[in-house]
Amino acid sequence: MKQLPSLRQAACAVLLAMAAASAAQAQSAGLIENQPLSETWLNAGFYSYHFQRDKNLNDGNPGLGAEYRFSTVASATAGRFYNSDRAYSNYLGVYYQPFHVGPVRVGAVIGGFNGYPKMRDGGWFPALIPTVSYEYQRVGVNIAIVPSYKDRLYGALSFQLKLKVFE
């Protein structure tokens, strides 16, 4: 039986396709002009494709979160989800995405997380996570490249689907 490509390969293919579509539409890469905005997005957690497949980590991370985009380059985010270690986590953060490649925003989210048993005994810790986002009308996706940290946090390519509920 022929195996399906891994999620990592599929994600790379999607990102390459988005970049190719942007180039085909003659859209450039560069800085996003900072303008005020008021949009509220909701999400139902994450799907995380963990790089360390042998650790029996939880890839499905259901939860509830919100993102308030207050400018074209920044948004605040908060939520709760069932994490990779099979415990509940909370998060607070700010996305800062001042760059674009066609319709894709590029930057990072800085914030805090809790609920990971091997990291500060489940307490809060800071994080800086590279992210890309794509939004089309009322739907969007945030893709984060979560780095591994020793034997306390496991790296993943994390996908967060979102729905715009107010503008």
N, C-alpha and C positions, 0 to 999 in steps of 0.2 A: 504494500500500500504506500503510495507516494505521500510524504509528509508535507504539511502546510508550512509555509515560511514562518519564522518566529515573529512574535509581535514586534520585536526590536527592528527587524528587517522591514516589516510592514509600516511601522512608524516612520522610518527613514524614507521609505518610498513615498509616503504621504507628504512629508516635508519637502522632498525633492520635487514632487508633482506641483505642490503649491508654489514653490520657487520658480519652476518652469512656467507655470501659468502666469505668474506675475511678470516674468520676463517677456512672455509672449504678448502681454497687454501693454508692454512698454512702461511698466511701472518700475520706478527706481527704488534704490535703497537709500536710507539717510536718516536724518533726525526728524522727529515729529514735533511740530510746533505746539507748544503748551497753551491750550485753550480751556476755559472752564467747561464743565460738562456735568450732567446730573443723571446718572443711570444706576438702577439697582438690578443686580443679577442674583439668581438663586441657583444652587447646585445640590446634588444628592450624594456628595462624596467624591471618591476617586476610584480609578482602576490603576493599580501599580504593577508594572512588569519589573520584578526584582532581578537584578543582575546575578545574584547568588542563588541560583535555582535549587541548590541542594539543601537549603535551610528550612524548607517547609513553611515559608512565610505566607501570610494571607494577602493575596493579590487584590481581592475585592474589598474595598474600603468604604462601605456605605455610610452615609451621614447626612448632615444638613449644614449648608454654609451659605453665606451671603457675601457679595462683593458690591461696594458702592464706588462707582467710577466718578470721581469728582473733577477730573481733568482728562485731557486727551493722552496724558502720559502717566497718570497715577490713579490708583484706587486703593481703598481700604478693604480688608477682608477679615472674616471671622467665621468660625464654625466648629463643629464636633463631628468626629468620624470614628469608625472601628478600625484600628490601625493594623499594621503588618504583624505585630506581635500579639494580636488578638486581645487587645485592650482598648479602652476608649481614650481618645486624645481630643484636646481642644487646641485651637490655633487662633492667633491674632497676627495681622501683618499688613504691610503696605507693598503693593506692586509698584515698581518704578520701571517703566518701559519706554525710554525716550527714543528708541530706534525702530525703524520698520524696514522690512524687506517685502516690497509689494504690500499686500494687505495684512501681513503678519507683524505683530508687535514683538519686540525683543528687549529683554531686560532681566530683572530679577525680582524676587519677593524677599523682603527682610521682615522677620518677625519672631514669634516665639511659639513653641509647642510644648505640650506635656503629655503624660500618659505612656511613655516608653519605659518599661521596667528597668532596662539596663542603662538608661541615661538619666543620671541624677535621681535615681530611685523613683522614677516616674514624675519628677517635678518639672518645672518649666525650664527651658533652655532656649538660647537664641539660635537662629538659623538664617543663612543667606543662600537662596536657591535660584539658580538660573532658570528663566522661564521664557516661553514664547506663547503668544495668544493669537487666536483668530476669531473674529466675530463677524457674523453676517445677519443683519436685521435683528432678529430676536433670539438667535442661538449662537453659541460660541464654545470654544474649548481653550483651556489652559493646559499647556504641557510643561511639566517641570522635570529637570534633570537633578534628581536627589542624590547627593554624594553619600558614599558609605563613610562611617566614622568608627574606626577600630572595630570591636565586636559589639558595639552598643546600638548602632543604627545601620540599617542595610540599604544600600543604594538601589534606585529604581528609576525607571522612566514612568512618570505619573501623569495620568490623563484625567482632567476634570471637565465634564460637560456642564454647560450652564445655560440658563434661560433668562432673558431680559424680562422683568416684570413691571418696571416703571421707567419712564424717561421724562 
